[in-house]
């Protein structure tokens, strides 16, 4: 675990965007062998938003970014860097980041994509905060954006019920002492579990072919039970250790913003941490798992509706393909 040193870094503004189309559990029950009761019992998800035909990850990222910049009172030309956390870029190259930089006319900013499973947003926040704390950047726009619906097999009920599309964004900048600060971050990976969540087809290991299409290798594949066991085994101790290193206990944390993957996972972690479940920000019932976007969407909603109060301590944490996991400790 590393405490941020140097210049203090604050969240200056936030935003989010989800597509207008809603796909409910009842809708899914007409597509695959499932039901609203089955999905809610196993995941806590009731509906998810799906990008319209032609709506790209860059489109979602742009809308969330505009909201975050307005909230922060920062003009695009004041940005030094744009980091897009995504596992579903429009194309492998060019990345979403440079396209977004052009659309925003952020003429003084660099831009890149960061891909590390659903933990990508936590990695991106850490990179951005490190750059600001060290003095190489002043203002950084971080976006988590996904259009997962294009890489889901809608005939596989084990995966299609889980995911949705959306984007969340934050603007980070120097703290003035009254607008909060990022305290610490910790990033981890266990590559021995890299086969738990995969998208096998289309690149170097399995170049696109008629065979990869027939075998469904261009869709997300997941060992759900293994992911569930891994997260419940690893994340509670990881988060306890992070709190201890910052001189805190889990009970002192005011809000927990977990990756919105599965309600049973969140409930299991809060139980092991011995913290009230009411301290967890939950919106997966409305959005499903939006991967790298999920914690940033939840953060924006909790800031926007006033749940997160000044001086309160917040932990944002996620896990994802790799297997990667990580967390950021923030004081509002």
C-alpha positions in Angstrom: 0.0 0.0 0.0 1.3 3.5 -0.9 0.3 6.7 0.7 0.2 9.5 -1.9 3.0 12.0 -1.2 3.9 15.3 -2.7 1.0 17.6 -3.8 -2.4 16.5 -2.4 -4.9 15.4 -5.1 -8.6 16.0 -5.0 -11.7 14.9 -7.0 -12.8 18.2 -8.6 -15.9 16.9 -10.4 -17.7 13.8 -11.6 -20.2 12.7 -14.2 -21.9 9.6 -15.7 -23.9 8.5 -18.6 -25.9 5.4 -19.5 -27.7 4.6 -22.7 -31.4 5.2 -22.8 -32.4 1.6 -23.7 -33.2 -0.5 -20.7 -33.1 -4.3 -20.9 -35.0 -5.8 -17.9 -34.8 -9.3 -16.5 -38.3 -10.0 -17.9 -37.0 -9.0 -21.3 -34.1 -11.5 -20.9 -36.5 -14.2 -19.9 -37.8 -14.1 -23.5 -34.3 -14.4 -24.9 -32.8 -17.2 -22.8 -33.9 -19.7 -20.2 -34.0 -17.5 -17.2 -36.3 -15.4 -15.0 -36.4 -12.2 -13.0 -36.4 -14.3 -9.8 -33.4 -16.4 -10.8 -31.3 -13.4 -11.8 -32.2 -11.3 -8.7 -31.6 -14.1 -6.3 -28.1 -14.9 -7.8 -26.9 -11.4 -8.6 -29.2 -8.6 -7.3 -29.5 -7.2 -10.9 -32.9 -6.2 -12.1 -32.1 -4.3 -15.3 -29.2 -3.0 -17.4 -28.7 -0.3 -20.1 -27.7 -1.2 -23.6 -26.0 1.0 -26.2 -28.0 1.8 -29.3 -26.8 0.5 -32.7 -23.9 2.7 -33.7 -23.4 4.0 -30.2 -19.7 3.5 -29.3 -17.6 3.5 -26.2 -16.2 6.9 -27.2 -19.8 8.3 -27.3 -20.5 7.2 -23.8 -17.2 8.5 -22.5 -17.7 11.9 -24.1 -21.1 12.4 -22.4 -19.8 11.4 -19.0 -16.7 13.6 -19.5 -18.7 16.7 -20.4 -20.7 16.4 -17.2 -17.6 15.9 -15.1 -15.8 18.9 -16.6 -18.8 21.1 -16.0 -19.1 19.9 -12.5 -15.4 20.6 -11.9 -15.5 24.0 -13.6 -12.5 22.9 -15.8 -12.3 23.8 -19.5 -11.0 21.0 -21.8 -7.9 23.1 -22.7 -6.9 23.0 -19.0 -6.5 19.2 -19.0 -3.0 17.8 -19.1 -4.0 14.1 -19.6 -7.0 12.0 -20.4 -7.1 8.4 -19.2 -9.8 6.0 -20.4 -10.3 2.8 -18.5 -12.0 0.4 -20.8 -12.0 -3.2 -21.9 -14.3 -2.5 -24.9 -12.6 0.2 -27.0 -14.2 1.1 -30.3 -11.1 -0.3 -32.0 -7.8 -1.6 -30.6 -6.2 1.4 -32.2 -6.8 4.2 -32.3 -7.8 4.1 -28.6 -10.8 5.8 -27.1 -8.5 8.3 -25.2 -7.1 10.1 -28.3 -10.5 10.1 -30.0 -12.1 11.6 -26.9 -9.3 14.2 -26.6 -10.1 15.3 -30.2 -13.8 15.5 -29.6 -13.3 17.6 -26.4 -10.7 19.8 -28.1 -8.5 19.2 -25.1 -5.6 20.7 -27.1 -3.0 20.6 -24.4 -3.7 17.0 -23.2 -2.2 13.7 -23.8 -4.5 10.7 -23.9 -4.4 6.9 -23.6 -6.4 3.9 -22.8 -5.8 1.6 -19.8 -7.0 -2.0 -19.8 -6.9 -4.2 -16.7 -10.2 -5.8 -16.5 -12.9 -4.3 -14.3 -10.2 -2.9 -12.1 -9.1 -0.6 -14.9 -10.8 2.4 -13.3 -8.9 1.9 -10.0 -5.6 1.6 -11.9 -6.5 4.7 -13.9 -7.3 6.8 -10.8 -4.0 5.7 -9.2 -2.0 6.6 -12.3 -3.7 10.0 -12.6 -3.3 10.8 -8.9 0.4 9.9 -9.0 1.0 12.2 -12.0 -0.6 15.1 -10.2 1.1 14.4 -6.9 4.5 14.3 -8.6 3.8 17.6 -10.4 3.9 16.4 -14.0 0.2 17.1 -14.5 -2.2 19.5 -13.0 -5.7 18.4 -14.2 -6.5 14.8 -15.4 -9.7 13.5 -16.7 -10.3 9.8 -15.9 -13.1 7.9 -17.5 -14.4 4.3 -17.2 -16.5 3.5 -20.2 -17.8 0.2 -21.6 -20.1 -1.1 -24.3 -20.0 -4.7 -23.1 -23.2 -5.7 -24.9 -21.3 -6.1 -28.2 -19.0 -8.8 -26.7 -21.7 -10.8 -24.8 -23.3 -14.1 -26.1 -26.9 -13.3 -25.6 -27.7 -17.0 -25.6 -25.5 -17.7 -22.6 -27.5 -17.0 -19.5 -24.5 -17.3 -17.3 -23.0 -14.1 -18.7 -25.7 -12.2 -20.6 -27.7 -11.5 -17.4 -24.7 -9.8 -15.7 -23.5 -7.0 -17.9 -24.6 -3.5 -19.0 -23.2 -0.5 -20.8 -22.3 2.9 -19.3 -19.6 5.4 -18.5 -18.4 7.3 -15.4 -15.9 10.1 -15.2 -14.0 12.2 -12.7 -11.7 15.2 -13.0 -8.7 15.1 -10.6 -6.6 18.1 -9.7 -4.6 19.6 -6.9 -6.4 19.9 -3.5 -6.8 23.4 -2.0 -7.2 21.9 1.4 -11.0 22.2 1.5 -12.0 19.9 -1.4 -10.8 16.6 0.0 -7.8 14.4 -1.0 -6.8 11.0 -2.2 -5.0 9.3 0.7 -3.7 6.0 -0.6 -3.9 3.3 -3.3 -3.0 -0.3 -3.7 -3.0 -2.4 -6.9 -2.6 -6.1 -7.1 -2.8 -9.0 -9.6 -2.8 -12.8 -9.5 -2.0 -13.9 -13.0 -2.2 -17.6 -12.0 -6.0 -17.0 -12.3 -5.8 -15.4 -15.7 -8.2 -18.0 -17.2 -11.1 -17.0 -14.9 -12.5 -14.2 -17.2 -11.4 -14.1 -20.8 -12.2 -12.9 -24.3 -10.2 -15.5 -26.2 -10.8 -14.6 -29.9 -9.7 -11.9 -32.3 -6.1 -11.1 -31.5 -2.7 -12.9 -31.4 -3.6 -16.0 -29.5 -6.7 -16.8 -31.6 -6.8 -14.6 -34.7 -10.3 -14.1 -36.1 -11.4 -17.0 -38.3 -14.5 -19.0 -39.2 -13.5 -21.4 -36.5 -13.2 -18.8 -33.8 -16.6 -17.5 -34.8 -18.2 -21.0 -34.6 -16.6 -21.6 -31.2 -17.9 -18.3 -29.8 -14.4 -17.1 -28.9 -15.3 -13.5 -29.5 -17.6 -13.4 -26.5 -16.8 -13.0 -22.8 -16.2 -16.3 -21.1 -16.2 -16.6 -17.3 -15.7 -19.2 -14.6 -18.3 -17.6 -12.4 -17.9 -19.9 -9.4 -14.2 -19.5 -9.4 -14.4 -15.7 -9.6 -16.9 -15.7 -6.7 -14.6 -17.8 -4.5 -11.5 -15.9 -5.4 -13.0 -12.5 -4.6 -14.5 -13.6 -1.3 -11.2 -15.2 -0.3 -8.8 -12.4 -1.3 -10.6 -9.0 -1.1 -11.6 -8.8 2.6 -8.0 -9.4 3.9 -6.7 -7.1 1.2 -9.0 -4.3 2.2 -8.3 -4.8 5.9 -4.6 -4.6 5.3 -5.1 -1.4 3.3 -7.0 0.3 6.1 -4.4 -0.8 8.6 -1.6 0.7 6.6 -3.4 4.0 6.5 -3.9 3.8 10.3 -7.6 3.1 10.0 -10.0 0.2 10.6 -12.8 -0.8 8.2 -15.4 0.4 10.7 -14.1 4.0 10.4 -14.7 4.0 6.6 -17.9 5.9 5.9 -18.7 4.6 2.4 -17.6 1.5 0.4 -17.9 1.8 -3.3 -17.5 -1.7 -4.6 -17.3 -2.9 -8.1 -20.9 -3.5 -9.0 -20.7 -7.1 -10.1 -22.8 -9.2 -7.8 -24.8 -8.3 -4.7 -23.9 -11.6 -3.0 -20.2 -10.7 -3.4 -20.7 -7.3 -1.9 -22.7 -8.7 1.0 -20.1 -11.4 1.6 -17.2 -8.8 1.7 -19.0 -6.4 4.1 -19.9 -9.3 6.4 -16.2 -10.4 6.5 -15.1 -6.8 7.1 -17.8 -6.5 9.9 -19.1 -3.3 8.4 -22.9 -2.5 8.0 -24.2 -3.3 4.6 -25.8 0.2 4.5 -22.3 1.7 4.1 -22.0 0.1 0.6 -23.1 2.2 -2.3 -25.3 -0.1 -4.5 -26.7 0.6 -8.0 -26.1 -2.7 -9.7 -29.8 -3.4 -9.6 -30.3 -0.7 -12.2 -27.1 -1.0 -14.3 -25.7 -4.5 -13.9 -22.0 -4.9 -14.2 -20.6 -2.1 -16.3 -17.0 -3.3 -15.7 -14.4 -0.4 -15.7 -17.3 2.1 -15.5 -19.1 0.7 -12.4 -17.2 2.3 -9.5 -17.1 5.7 -11.2 -20.8 5.7 -11.9 -21.5 4.7 -8.3 -19.1 7.4 -7.0 -20.8 10.1 -9.1 -24.3 9.1 -7.9 -23.2 9.1 -4.3 -21.6 12.5 -4.7 -24.5 13.9 -6.7 -27.3 12.8 -4.3 -25.3 14.1 -1.3 -24.7 10.8 0.4 -20.9 11.5 0.6 -20.4 14.3 3.0 -17.4 16.5 3.5 -14.5 14.9 5.5 -16.0 11.4 5.1 -13.7 8.6 4.1 -14.5 6.5 1.0 -12.9 3.4 -0.4 -13.3 2.6 -4.1 -12.4 -1.0 -4.9 -12.7 -3.4 -7.8 -11.6 -6.7 -9.2 -11.5 -8.1 -12.7 -10.0 -10.2 -15.4 -6.3 -11.0 -14.8 -7.2 -11.5 -12.0 -6.6 -7.9 -11.0 -7.8 -6.1 -7.9 -7.2 -2.8 -6.2 -8.5 0.0 -4.1 -8.2 3.8 -3.6 -8.8 5.5 -0.2 -10.4 9.0 -0.5 -11.4 11.7 1.9 -14.2 13.9 0.6 
